Every structure is written in structure tokens, then in C-alpha cells.
């Protein structure tokens, strides 16, 4: 029996990085890569069948195929791909990075389509316990394995530990997540923003903009101290964060700094159980907790993160979820 895993080519950003991280670890386990090119399959239904035959060349009865989604092709590609895997009498695992119907309001009505696909699969890798619960409540009965946390795409060995500083760092789109607009301006806690600048960004003496940094530079900057913020003031994206796992968390942990997140974040239990950071219901509450924290309390969080760093360095979470799902089948 052979095991294969897909990777979509032509992607950029976090979507490409996530798929590459999984493929890198899968190959170490002897899992072979299947390349999926981006193509206008929607308007070329006749060519789709032939292309899928080529993509799945070598997949035989009894093999296992892990399909990373979204492929970012039209959804008819994913359903056709699954149909071809079935015709080859191979088993199919869907590795859910995101569900497009949850990401884009314009695609919300297509959620029933994805639920049907998930029920056809032999196994699912889901990003969180909350996602598993949601799918089960919507009558998805396929066996599921929970990913819990992303492994970092970039890793740096630091010789020292982060220092206690009353500052909060946010790596992401301030315009999208509305951080600077809602951060308390009258508190002795600094906000450091790493990402695209926007015209509506609030300017104040305790808000510092650093622009976009590559991952190596970002990790080194974050490692200097303070806290990493995984947050959104957008109700839409807050709902999304209940079910999906953010790369921000991974980068903050890879930098060795404690986390700050909302109480309904999908990773809350992981953070609380392992003493990795602060849970709050508002940015004001989060800043207040940072302002009143002692250096000993801060160092306690840092030490807890340092203890789990071997798991992060070894890409434990990706390896485990792949092995567990294949073993389940």
C-alpha cells in the first residue's frame, strides 16, 4: 500500500506555506507527493477528466490519498478529484486547512457542498476540536483527527529567553482585524504592529508600526520580549477563529513569547492547559493583565513555552496528525 499527499502549485502566502509544511513532513514518513496545478477546470470539463487521470497516475487499489484543501481550484475540481480516487478504489483523507464557505461570505451558501464531500471521505484531519464538533453537529460522520496547532515554517535556535516587557506584538493585517482602532491608548502598555500599513491605522505614542518583515526577521524581533497577540475585533473573523488554527500562534511560540487570545479562540484549551499565555475578552482587559503582571509571572509563561519547544522544533503536530489519521484507517 502506498500513501500520497497533494500539493497545489501556484499558490502564495500562508496557503502555500501551510501545504508545503505538511508535504515536507509527509515525505519524511515516506508519503509521496501528488502535484495539483492551478487550472480553469470549471470551463474545461472535458479536459478535467484527462488531467485527473494524469494527476493520479500510479494510485492503485488499496492506496491512500491525502487531499489538502482548499486546492484553490473551483470546487468542482475537488469533487471530481475525490471521484477519481474512488474509481481507483483508493482511500481518501481530506486535510482541512480552511473551508472556503467559512472564509468568504460570498461562498457561505456552498457549505452544504463541503459537508457532503466530507461525508464521502474515509478520514478527515480537522484544525480544531471546535471544528470537529461543528462538523459532527452538521451530520458529518467521517472519522476525524484533530491537528490542534500548526508547526512553524521557519525555525531559529535562540540562545537566550525573551525578556519581560510590557508590550504586545501583532503580526497581521491591522485593517482587517481592527487592532489599533480598539487598543487602549491611555495605558502604559505598547502595541507593536507588523504588517501592511493602512490609512485608518491609529497613531499614538504607545502604538508602533514596523511594517512587513520576513519570517526570520519577524521571529528575531518578536523574541526580544513581550507578548504575541492572536486577536480580531471583526465579528466575522472572530467567528472564523473559533474553528480554525492561526499561523500567528505558531510564530509567537517559535519566537518563545507568551500568547494573548480571545476566550472563544479554537486553541484556548491548549493554551490554558500548557500555561502558554493570557485569555481575555477585550483588548483593554488584555492590556490590563500585561500592565499588572510581574516579571516572575511572565517568566513562568516563557518557561512553559520553552518546555514544549522540542515539539515545535520537531514539527511534532504535523507528523502526529498524519500518522494518527492513517493509523485510524
C-alpha positions in Angstrom: 0.0 0.0 0.0 1.3 3.5 -0.9 0.3 6.8 0.6 0.2 10.0 -1.4 -0.4 13.7 -0.4 -1.4 16.6 -2.7 0.1 20.0 -3.0 -1.4 22.8 -5.1 1.1 24.7 -7.2 1.0 28.4 -8.0 -0.2 29.4 -4.5 1.4 32.2 -2.5 1.5 33.3 1.1 0.1 31.3 4.1 -1.8 28.9 1.9 1.3 27.8 0.1 3.4 27.7 3.3 0.8 25.5 5.0 0.7 22.9 2.3 4.5 22.9 2.0 5.0 22.3 5.7 2.7 19.3 5.5 4.3 17.9 2.4 7.8 18.3 3.9 6.8 16.2 7.0 4.8 13.7 4.9 7.8 13.0 2.7 9.9 12.2 5.8 7.3 9.5 6.6 7.6 8.0 3.1 4.4 9.7 1.7 4.7 10.6 -2.0 3.6 14.0 -3.3 0.9 14.5 -5.9 1.2 17.9 -7.7 -2.0 19.7 -8.4 -1.6 22.7 -10.8 -4.0 25.6 -10.9 -6.2 25.4 -13.9 -9.6 26.7 -15.1 -11.3 23.4 -14.7 -14.7 25.0 -14.5 -14.8 26.0 -18.1 -12.9 22.9 -19.3 -15.0 20.0 -18.1 -13.9 17.7 -21.0 -10.2 18.3 -20.2 -10.7 17.8 -16.4 -11.2 14.1 -16.7 -7.9 13.6 -18.7 -6.0 15.9 -16.4 -7.2 14.0 -13.3 -6.1 10.7 -14.9 -2.6 12.2 -15.3 -2.5 13.7 -11.8 -3.5 10.3 -10.2 -1.2 8.1 -12.3 0.2 5.4 -10.1 -2.6 5.5 -7.5 -3.9 1.9 -7.2 -6.5 -0.1 -5.3 -5.7 -0.1 -1.5 -3.6 3.1 -1.6 -4.3 6.1 0.5 -4.5 9.7 -0.9 -4.4 12.7 1.4 -6.1 15.7 -0.3 -5.1 19.1 1.2 -7.9 21.6 0.8 -8.6 24.2 -0.3 -6.8 23.3 -3.6 -7.9 26.8 -4.6 -9.3 25.4 -7.9 -13.0 25.5 -8.5 -14.8 23.2 -6.0 -15.9 21.0 -8.9 -12.2 20.0 -9.1 -12.2 18.7 -5.6 -15.3 16.7 -6.0 -14.1 15.3 -9.3 -10.7 14.5 -7.8 -12.4 12.6 -5.0 -14.5 10.7 -7.6 -11.3 9.6 -9.4 -9.7 8.4 -6.2 -12.8 6.4 -5.6 -12.7 4.9 -9.1 -9.2 3.8 -8.4 -10.5 2.0 -5.2 -8.1 4.0 -3.1 -8.9 5.5 0.3 -9.2 9.3 0.8 -8.3 11.5 3.7 -9.1 15.2 3.5 -6.7 17.5 5.3 -8.7 20.6 6.0 -6.6 23.8 6.2 -9.6 26.0 5.6 -13.2 25.7 4.3 -13.9 28.3 1.7 -17.5 28.6 2.7 -16.3 29.8 6.2 -13.7 32.2 4.7 -15.8 34.1 2.2 -19.3 35.5 2.8 -20.0 35.1 -0.9 -19.4 31.4 -0.7 -21.3 30.7 2.6 -24.2 29.0 0.8 -21.8 26.3 -0.5 -21.2 24.9 3.0 -23.7 22.0 2.3 -21.5 21.0 -0.7 -18.4 20.7 1.6 -20.4 18.8 4.2 -21.3 16.2 1.5 -17.7 15.9 0.4 -16.5 15.4 4.0 -19.0 12.5 4.4 -17.7 10.8 1.3 -14.1 10.8 2.6 -12.7 7.9 4.6 -11.0 10.2 7.1 -10.7 13.9 8.0 -7.9 16.0 9.5 -9.5 19.0 11.1 -7.8 22.1 12.6 -9.5 22.1 16.0 -11.9 20.3 18.4 -14.4 23.1 17.7 -14.3 22.2 14.0 -14.8 18.5 14.8 -17.8 19.3 17.0 -19.3 21.6 14.3 -19.0 19.0 11.6 -20.5 16.3 13.8 -23.4 18.6 14.6 -23.9 19.0 10.9 -24.1 15.3 10.4 -20.6 14.6 9.2 -19.9 11.0 10.4 -16.4 10.5 8.9 -13.6 9.6 11.4 -11.7 12.7 12.4 -8.2 13.5 13.8 -7.5 17.0 15.3 -4.5 19.0 14.2 -4.6 21.5 17.2 -1.6 23.6 16.1 0.5 24.4 13.1 4.2 23.7 13.0 6.4 26.7 12.0 7.7 27.1 8.5 10.8 28.8 9.8 12.7 27.9 13.0 15.5 29.7 14.7 17.6 28.4 17.7 17.8 31.2 20.3 20.5 31.1 23.0 18.6 33.4 25.4 15.0 33.7 26.6 12.6 36.6 25.8 12.7 39.5 28.3 9.8 40.8 30.4 8.4 43.8 28.6 5.0 45.4 28.8 4.4 45.3 25.1 2.1 43.4 22.8 3.0 42.5 19.3 0.6 41.7 16.5 1.7 40.2 13.2 -1.0 40.6 10.6 -3.4 42.9 8.8 -4.4 45.7 11.2 -7.0 47.0 8.7 -8.6 43.6 8.6 -8.5 42.7 12.3 -9.1 46.3 13.6 -6.4 46.1 16.3 -5.1 49.7 16.5 -8.7 51.1 16.5 -9.6 49.2 19.6 -6.3 49.1 21.5 -6.3 51.3 24.8 -4.4 54.4 24.3 -4.2 55.6 27.9 -2.4 52.6 29.3 1.3 52.0 30.0 1.4 49.1 27.5 2.8 49.4 24.0 1.4 47.8 20.8 3.8 46.8 18.1 2.3 46.2 14.6 4.0 44.0 12.0 2.2 44.1 8.6 0.7 46.2 5.9 0.2 49.8 6.8 -3.3 51.3 6.3 -4.7 54.8 6.2 -7.0 54.2 9.2 -4.3 53.0 11.5 -4.5 54.8 14.8 -1.4 56.9 15.6 -0.5 57.2 19.3 2.6 57.3 21.4 2.0 53.7 22.6 1.4 52.3 19.1 4.4 51.4 17.0 4.4 50.4 13.3 7.2 48.2 12.0 5.9 47.3 8.5 6.2 43.8 6.9 9.2 41.6 7.9 10.2 38.3 6.5 9.7 35.4 8.9 13.4 35.2 10.1 13.4 38.9 10.9 10.0 38.8 12.5 10.9 35.9 14.8 14.1 37.6 15.9 12.1 40.8 16.6 9.4 39.0 18.5 11.9 37.1 20.5 13.1 40.2 22.2 10.2 40.1 24.6 6.6 40.9 25.4 3.5 39.0 24.2 2.1 37.8 20.9 -1.5 38.7 20.0 -3.8 36.4 18.2 -6.9 38.6 18.0 -9.6 40.2 15.9 -12.2 42.8 16.6 -14.1 41.8 13.5 -17.1 39.7 14.4 -16.9 37.8 11.1 -13.2 36.8 11.6 -13.8 36.1 15.3 -16.4 33.5 14.4 -13.8 32.1 11.9 -11.2 31.9 14.7 -13.5 29.6 16.7 -12.9 26.8 14.3 -9.5 27.4 12.6 -5.9 27.5 13.8 -3.9 30.6 13.1 -0.2 30.7 11.9 0.2 33.6 14.3 0.2 31.3 17.3 2.9 29.2 15.8 5.1 32.1 15.0 4.7 33.6 18.5 5.5 30.2 20.1 8.5 29.7 17.7 9.7 33.1 18.9 9.3 31.9 22.5 6.9 34.6 23.7 3.6 34.1 25.6 0.3 34.4 23.8 -2.8 36.6 24.2 -6.1 35.4 22.7 -9.8 35.7 23.0 -11.8 33.3 25.2 -13.5 31.7 22.2 -10.3 31.0 20.2 -10.1 27.4 19.0 -6.7 27.0 20.8 -7.8 28.2 24.2 -7.7 24.8 25.9 -4.2 24.1 24.5 -3.0 27.5 25.8 -4.6 27.2 29.2 -3.6 23.5 29.8 0.0 24.3 29.0 0.3 27.7 30.6 1.2 29.4 27.4 -0.4 32.8 27.8 -3.3 35.1 28.6 -7.0 34.7 27.8 -9.1 37.9 27.7 -12.4 39.2 26.4 -11.3 42.6 25.3 -8.0 44.3 24.3 -8.4 46.6 27.3 -8.6 43.5 29.6 -5.5 42.0 27.9 -3.5 45.2 28.3 -4.6 45.5 31.9 -3.3 41.9 32.6 0.0 42.8 30.9 0.3 46.0 32.9 -0.3 44.3 36.2 1.9 41.2 35.5 5.1 40.6 37.5 8.4 39.5 35.9 8.1 36.2 37.7 4.7 35.5 36.2 6.0 36.4 32.8 9.0 34.1 33.1 6.6 31.3 34.1 4.9 31.6 30.8 8.2 31.7 29.0 9.5 28.6 30.7 6.3 26.7 29.8 6.8 27.6 26.1 10.5 26.6 26.4 9.4 23.2 27.6 7.3 22.5 24.5 9.8 23.9 22.0 11.2 20.4 21.2 7.8 19.5 19.9 7.7 22.7 17.7 11.3 22.2 16.5 10.5 18.6 15.6 7.3 19.5 13.7 5.5 17.1 16.1 2.0 18.3 15.4 2.1 17.7 11.7 3.8 14.3 12.0 1.4 13.2 14.7 -1.8 14.1 12.8 -0.6 12.4 9.6 0.3 9.2 11.4 -2.8 9.2 13.6 -5.2 9.6 10.6 -3.5 6.9 8.5 -3.5 4.6 11.5 -7.2 5.2 12.1 -7.9 4.0 8.6 
